[in-house]
């Protein structure tokens, strides 16, 4: 079932370093994810995904600022 597999996919995603901005931006609006909000691990996994995205974003920004005109 999708609803049982999706938490596994979310957990896997929370360990990945590569996210497109629009995915992170619109995750909370995705009806498939909204259906999982009652799952006990939902909040922590979504928080990890969000935090990891912004950590990588900040690191990339620092790198680009150090190398050039940003």
CNS distance restraints for C-alpha pairs under 8 A (distance, minus, plus):
assign (resid   1 and name CA) (resid   5 and name CA) 6.21 0.50 0.50
assign (resid   2 and name CA) (resid   6 and name CA) 5.77 0.50 0.50
assign (resid   3 and name CA) (resid   7 and name CA) 7.35 0.50 0.50
assign (resid   3 and name CA) (resid  32 and name CA) 7.85 0.50 0.50
assign (resid   3 and name CA) (resid  35 and name CA) 7.89 0.50 0.50
assign (resid   3 and name CA) (resid  36 and name CA) 7.07 0.50 0.50
assign (resid   4 and name CA) (resid   8 and name CA) 7.61 0.50 0.50
assign (resid   5 and name CA) (resid   9 and name CA) 6.45 0.50 0.50
assign (resid   6 and name CA) (resid  10 and name CA) 6.03 0.50 0.50
assign (resid   7 and name CA) (resid  11 and name CA) 6.07 0.50 0.50
assign (resid   7 and name CA) (resid  36 and name CA) 7.88 0.50 0.50
assign (resid   7 and name CA) (resid  41 and name CA) 7.94 0.50 0.50
assign (resid   7 and name CA) (resid  42 and name CA) 7.35 0.50 0.50
assign (resid   8 and name CA) (resid  12 and name CA) 6.22 0.50 0.50
assign (resid   9 and name CA) (resid  13 and name CA) 6.07 0.50 0.50
assign (resid  10 and name CA) (resid  14 and name CA) 6.18 0.50 0.50
assign (resid  10 and name CA) (resid  45 and name CA) 6.65 0.50 0.50
assign (resid  10 and name CA) (resid  46 and name CA) 7.54 0.50 0.50
assign (resid  11 and name CA) (resid  15 and name CA) 7.01 0.50 0.50
assign (resid  11 and name CA) (resid  45 and name CA) 5.99 0.50 0.50
assign (resid  12 and name CA) (resid  16 and name CA) 6.93 0.50 0.50
assign (resid  13 and name CA) (resid  49 and name CA) 6.77 0.50 0.50
assign (resid  14 and name CA) (resid  45 and name CA) 6.26 0.50 0.50
assign (resid  14 and name CA) (resid  46 and name CA) 7.43 0.50 0.50
assign (resid  14 and name CA) (resid  48 and name CA) 5.55 0.50 0.50
assign (resid  14 and name CA) (resid  49 and name CA) 4.48 0.50 0.50
assign (resid  14 and name CA) (resid  52 and name CA) 7.28 0.50 0.50
assign (resid  15 and name CA) (resid  49 and name CA) 7.58 0.50 0.50
assign (resid  15 and name CA) (resid  52 and name CA) 8.00 0.50 0.50
assign (resid  17 and name CA) (resid  52 and name CA) 6.88 0.50 0.50
assign (resid  17 and name CA) (resid  53 and name CA) 6.98 0.50 0.50
assign (resid  17 and name CA) (resid  56 and name CA) 6.98 0.50 0.50
assign (resid  18 and name CA) (resid  53 and name CA) 7.55 0.50 0.50
assign (resid  19 and name CA) (resid  23 and name CA) 6.89 0.50 0.50
assign (resid  19 and name CA) (resid  24 and name CA) 7.17 0.50 0.50
assign (resid  19 and name CA) (resid  53 and name CA) 6.48 0.50 0.50
assign (resid  20 and name CA) (resid  24 and name CA) 6.94 0.50 0.50
assign (resid  21 and name CA) (resid  25 and name CA) 6.10 0.50 0.50
assign (resid  22 and name CA) (resid  26 and name CA) 5.98 0.50 0.50
assign (resid  23 and name CA) (resid  27 and name CA) 5.80 0.50 0.50
assign (resid  24 and name CA) (resid  49 and name CA) 7.76 0.50 0.50
assign (resid  24 and name CA) (resid  50 and name CA) 6.52 0.50 0.50
assign (resid  24 and name CA) (resid  53 and name CA) 7.54 0.50 0.50
assign (resid  26 and name CA) (resid  30 and name CA) 6.65 0.50 0.50
assign (resid  27 and name CA) (resid  33 and name CA) 7.14 0.50 0.50
assign (resid  28 and name CA) (resid  33 and name CA) 7.01 0.50 0.50
assign (resid  28 and name CA) (resid  34 and name CA) 6.84 0.50 0.50
assign (resid  29 and name CA) (resid  33 and name CA) 7.73 0.50 0.50
assign (resid  29 and name CA) (resid  34 and name CA) 7.10 0.50 0.50
assign (resid  30 and name CA) (resid  34 and name CA) 6.17 0.50 0.50
assign (resid  31 and name CA) (resid  35 and name CA) 6.22 0.50 0.50
assign (resid  32 and name CA) (resid  36 and name CA) 7.01 0.50 0.50
assign (resid  33 and name CA) (resid  37 and name CA) 6.74 0.50 0.50
assign (resid  36 and name CA) (resid  42 and name CA) 6.71 0.50 0.50
assign (resid  37 and name CA) (resid  42 and name CA) 5.78 0.50 0.50
assign (resid  37 and name CA) (resid  43 and name CA) 7.31 0.50 0.50
assign (resid  38 and name CA) (resid  42 and name CA) 7.15 0.50 0.50
assign (resid  41 and name CA) (resid  45 and name CA) 6.10 0.50 0.50
assign (resid  42 and name CA) (resid  46 and name CA) 6.05 0.50 0.50
assign (resid  43 and name CA) (resid  47 and name CA) 6.01 0.50 0.50
assign (resid  44 and name CA) (resid  48 and name CA) 6.20 0.50 0.50
assign (resid  45 and name CA) (resid  49 and name CA) 6.31 0.50 0.50
assign (resid  46 and name CA) (resid  50 and name CA) 6.22 0.50 0.50
assign (resid  47 and name CA) (resid  51 and name CA) 5.98 0.50 0.50
assign (resid  48 and name CA) (resid  52 and name CA) 5.89 0.50 0.50
assign (resid  49 and name CA) (resid  53 and name CA) 6.16 0.50 0.50
assign (resid  50 and name CA) (resid  54 and name CA) 6.34 0.50 0.50
assign (resid  51 and name CA) (resid  55 and name CA) 6.02 0.50 0.50
assign (resid  52 and name CA) (resid  56 and name CA) 6.17 0.50 0.50
assign (resid  53 and name CA) (resid  57 and name CA) 6.08 0.50 0.50
assign (resid  54 and name CA) (resid  58 and name CA) 6.03 0.50 0.50
assign (resid  55 and name CA) (resid  59 and name CA) 6.24 0.50 0.50
assign (resid  56 and name CA) (resid  60 and name CA) 6.09 0.50 0.50
assign (resid  57 and name CA) (resid  61 and name CA) 6.12 0.50 0.50
assign (resid  58 and name CA) (resid  62 and name CA) 6.19 0.50 0.50
assign (resid  59 and name CA) (resid  63 and name CA) 6.24 0.50 0.50
assign (resid  60 and name CA) (resid  64 and name CA) 6.13 0.50 0.50
assign (resid  61 and name CA) (resid  65 and name CA) 6.01 0.50 0.50
assign (resid  62 and name CA) (resid  66 and name CA) 6.13 0.50 0.50
assign (resid  63 and name CA) (resid  67 and name CA) 6.28 0.50 0.50
assign (resid  64 and name CA) (resid  68 and name CA) 5.93 0.50 0.50
assign (resid  64 and name CA) (resid  69 and name CA) 7.72 0.50 0.50
assign (resid  64 and name CA) (resid  70 and name CA) 6.47 0.50 0.50
assign (resid  65 and name CA) (resid  69 and name CA) 6.39 0.50 0.50
assign (resid  65 and name CA) (resid  70 and name CA) 4.91 0.50 0.50
